[in-house]
């Protein structure tokens, strides 16, 4: 992202690309997900290779810089926007008569690819929501190029006169690598840096690791990089800037981790922790921690998931009744749907949108005559919340929910039989 940390300043999924030169033989293609180009001696290494449809553009920009062969492709991690432009790079090598690039990744990455292939429809579904991808446009890659060699904790390779040191750490994924080039004092860190509150606790995705992310940033800072190339957004330049940025985000993650651990040790349950954790003003105002993608609430959810089981402390929830059964009893008790809808409307007018949503859910789950009105009200509130929400992930969840409700409304109306 640009220095103003606005998500809207990021290049879009398709088309836009800014080529940046950051020292001898060090280049970055700033796209939705960045591509690092390292050139030395008789060859090139690519660190992260974008989305599938970025492949042709990556090759075009690469060949505007150099005709040298790509000797290494390094996956910073196995997410769709970092490891799937590979086929076009391989095709370019074959077309030019270059040797096939060697593909390197962490040893956990092949298992990730296996899971993606097994659960492709699921990942299509959740990515369509998370990134607001319209129907008819593929939402997840289907072509997988597995690594030739894998790294466990660390590895070192030579590229001309440069040393490429690969380091493993868990953070956004369990298969994350970052790259240190000591001769250039450059760190390529993939999604350990994204100009946002770290994307720990993504509502759709598997476990992510806050404390380990903090440790990785501290390790990066300890190398005193002059340049840090992130997974998304603009580079950080200057040893002081890089150190400050890494340690501030690390401190924030450690702060949340320590809070959650202390509250669990005091016997507190999830709901109380989620409604009582603190996010200090210094972090709220930090240019490095803007909640425009990740969010501190998501981070706490991830920590609870990592350190705690699913039981929430209430025995009523151990083997719960369905929401519909509970809703029907509540509606009967209060005297019908109209009273719940009326109260939901009062709460909405007072600005208590979240509590209004909960009341509307009773009607949606257990009501009859008032369901259509509840659908309309809930969709409108979700759209209103989306308009106020900074986090792209949360905003798109609200918008997807509103769309589904409006589809439900349309499908429930009689069609034109004429």
N, C-alpha and C positions, 0 to 999 in steps of 0.2 A: 504494500500500500504506500501511498504518498505520505509525506510527513504529517499531513493533517489527519491521518488515520481514518479517513472516510472510506467506507466500503465501496461507495459509488466511484471512488477514484481508481479502483482496481480495474485492470483490463478485463474485458468481458470474456466469456468462455471461448468465443470464436473471434478470429480476425485480428484483434489488436495485439501489437507486439512492439516493445521498445527495447532496442539493443543498447546495452551499457558496457563500457570498457572500464575496468577497475584495476588496471596495472598490467604489467607485461604478461601477455598470454592469458589473462583472466577476463572473461566476458560473462554477461548474464543477459538472457532473453527474459524480459519482464512481461509475462503473460498472466493468465489467470493463476497458473502455477508456474513458477520460474524454472528456467533451465540454465544450469551453470556449464559454461564451456571453458575447459582448461586446455591450453595449447602449449606444447613444449617439444623440442627436438623434432622427431619425424612423425609425431602423432598428436591425437586429441583424446581427451576423456570428457564424457558428458555425465554430469551429476543431475539426476532427475530428467525425465524426458516427456513430461506433459500428458495431456489427454490424447485419445486416439486421433481426433481430427486436428490436433496441433502438429502431428507428425510432418506433413508436407511443409508447413511453415517453418518448423525447426530446421529441416534440411535446407530450405532456401536460405535462411539466415546464417546457418553454419557455413554454407558454401560461399556466401558473400564475404566471409572472414578468411577462410582457408580452404585449400584443396587437399590438405593432409588427411590421411585415413583416421577414422575413429577407432582407436585401439580398445577403449573401455567404455562401457555403459554401466553406470552405478545407480542403482535404485536407492534413493534416500529412504523410501518405505514403499509399501505396496498399494497405496491408495490410487484410485482411478486417475487422478489428475497428476500423478508423479511417475507412473511406471508403464504407460500404455502407448506412447508414441514410438515405441521400439521398432515395429515392423517397417516403417518408412526409412528409418536409419539403416536397417539391415538391407533393404532394397537398394538404397543409395550406394552402400558399400559393394554390393554384388554388381551393380551397374558399372561402377568405376573400376572393377577388378581389384578392389582392396580386400585385404583379409577380413573375415567376419569378426566384428568387435566381440570382445569377451565381456559377458554380462555378469556383474557382481551384485550380490545382495546379502542381507542377513539370512541366517539359516532358518528363521521362522517364516520368511516370505513365501516359500513354496506352499506351506500349509495354508497361508492366507489365500493364495490363488486357488488352491483346492476347494476351500470353503466358498469362495466367490462363485466358482463354477457350479458347485452343488446347490447354492442358494441364489442363483441369478434372478429369478422372478422376485424374490423378497428384496434384494438390493435394488432392483429396478424400481420397485414400489416406494421404498423409503427415500431413495435419492430423488425421485420425482417430487416428493413432498419437500424434502430439505432444500432443494435448489430451485423449486418452482419451475420444473421442466414440463412443458406442454406434452400432451399425448401426441404420439406420432414421431417424436424425436427420441432416439435411444437415450436411456438414462443411466446405462451402465455398460462397460466394455464387455465384449464377448470373446476377443482374441487375446490369448495369454502367451507371453514369451517368458519362459522360466529362466532363472539365472544359470549360468554355466558353472559358477563357483559361488560358494556361500562363506560368510564370515560369522564366527561365533561372537567374540568379544572385540577383537581388533585385528587389523591386517595392514600391511604396508606394501605399496607397489611403486615402481619407478615409471615416470613418464618424462623422457629426456633428462633434463637436469633437475626435475622436480620430484619430490617425495609426496605421494598421496597416502596419508594416514587415515584409515577408516576406523571409526569408533562406534560401538553399539551402546545404546541406552534406550530404556523404555520411556515413552512419553505419550504422544498421541497414538502410537501403536507399540506393539511388542517387537516389531521387526525394523526399528528405526536405526539408520546409520547417519552419522555426520562425518564430514571430511575436513581434515586439517592439512594445509599446505604450508609447512614451516618456512620454506624459502621465500614465500610471498606474504607470510603472516595473514593468510586468508582462511576463513572458516566458512564452509558451505553446510548449512544446518537444516535444510529442508523445513519441515513444519515444526521444528523446535522454536521457530520464530515466524509469526504471521501478522504482526502489528495489531494484535487484538488480545483480549483476555484469552489465555490458552484454551484450546478446544478440548478440554477434559470434560467428560461427562456428557458428550453428545447424546441427546435423547433417543437416538435411533441405533447407536452403534455399540459394539462390544466394549469391554473394560478398557479404560485408559488410566494413566498413572501420573498423578500430580506430584508426589514427592520425588519420584524418579526423574520427572521432567525438570524439577528444580535442580537436582544434582547434575543433570546434563548441562544445563545453562551455566552452572558454577564451573564445570570442567571446561567449557568453552571459554569463559572469562579468564580462567587461570592461564590459558595460552596467550593472552594479551593480543588478540587479533587486531590488525589495523583495518580489516574489512570483514564484515559478516554478510554473507549472501543468504537471504531467507527463502522460505518456501513460497511466500506470497508477499508482494509489495516491494518497496524500494530497499536497496542495500543500506547498511549502517556503516559509516566510514569514520575512522578515528578510534584509536585504542580506548580513549576515555569514554567516548559515546557507547562503544560496544560493551565495555565493562559495566557502565551504569545501567544500560538497558537489560543486559542479562541478569545482573544481580537484583535489579528491582523486581523483575518478574519472578525470579527465584524466591525472593523474600515474600512476595504475595502468596505464592503457592505453599510455601512452608507455613505461612501464617494460617491459611485455611486448614492445612493438614493438622497442625497442632491443635487448633480449636476443636476439630471433629474428634480427634483422639481423646482430648481432655473431657469433652462432653460425653463420649461413650464410656469413658472410665468412671464418670460420675453416675452412670446408670440412665442417662437420657436416651429416649427413643427417637426415631427418625423425624417424626413430625415436629417435635420440639426443637430439634437441632436445625432443621430446615427453616424454621421460623424465628430462630434466635441467633444464628451465627452473625458475626460482624464483618463488614467490608469497609475498612477505614476510608476516610475522605482522601487521604494521600494516594490510595490506589484508585479510587473513583475518578480522580483528576489526572491520573498518569497518562501520558500519551502512548505508553506501551501496553496499557491494560484496558483499553476501551472495550465495552461489552458489545461489540458490533458483529461478533461471530460467536465466540465462546462467551460464557457468562459465569460469574462467581457462584450462582445458584447451581449451575450444571456441575461445577467443580465439586461442590459439597455433595451432590448426588453421587458423583463418581467415587468419592472417598467413602461414603456410606456403603456403596456397593462393594468396594474393595475390602473394607474392614468388618462388615457386618452382614448377617443373614437377612432374609426377607421378612421375618416376623417383626411386626411393628409395636409389640408390647400390649396389644389389646386382644384378649382371648376370643372376643367376638369375631375377629378377623381370621382366626386360624382355619376354620372351614366355613367361609361366609356364605350367606344366602346370595342370590343374584341381585344385581342392582334393580332389576325390574320388580322382584318380590318386595324388596325394601321400599321402593318408590310407591307401589300400590298401597302398602300399609300406611305410609306417611300421608298420601293423598286422601285416603279414607279418614284418617285421624283428624286432619285439619279441615275436612269438610269440602273437599273437591279441588279440582284443578284451577278454577277461577281465582281462588284465594292465593294460591301459589303464584300464578301468573301476575296477579295484581301486586303482590309483594315484590316479585322480581322486577317489575316495572318501577316501583318506588326506589329500590336499591340502585337501579340503573340511573335514574334521575339524580340521585345523590352522588353518583360517581363511583359507587362500589360495584364495579363491573364484574369482578371475580366472584363475589358472593351471589350476584344475580345469575351468573352462569350455573352455579351449583343448584340453585332453586329450579331453574329451567330444566336441568337434567332430570329432576324428579318427574316432571311432566313428560319429557321425552321418553323416559324409561317405563313409566307406569300409567301414563295418561291415555285418553282417547280423544275426546272432543277438542281438547286444547292443544293437541300436538302441532297442528299447522302453525298456530300463533307462536308456540314455543320455538319451532324451527326458525321462523322469521326473526324473532327476537335474538336468538342465540347467534344466528348468522350475522346480524347487524352488529352485535357486541364484539364478535370475533374480528370483524373488519375494522371496527373502531380501535380495538386493542392493537391490531396489526399496524395501524397508522401511527400509533404512539411508541411502538417497540423498536429498539435500536438493534437488537440481535437479529441477524439475517435468518438464523435457524428458527428462532421463536416466531418471527414475523411470518415466515413461510408456513409454519405449522398452523398459525391462526388462519391464514388465507386459505390453506388447503381444507381446513375444517369448515370454513364458511362455504367454500365451493361444494363440498360434499353435502352439506345441509340443503343448499339450493337445488342440487340435483335431486335429492330426496323429495323435495317439495314438488318439483316438476314431474317426477315419476309417479307421484301419488295422485296427480290430477287426471281426470278422464281424458283420453285422447280424442281426436277428431275422427269419428267413425264414418264421416261422409266422404 
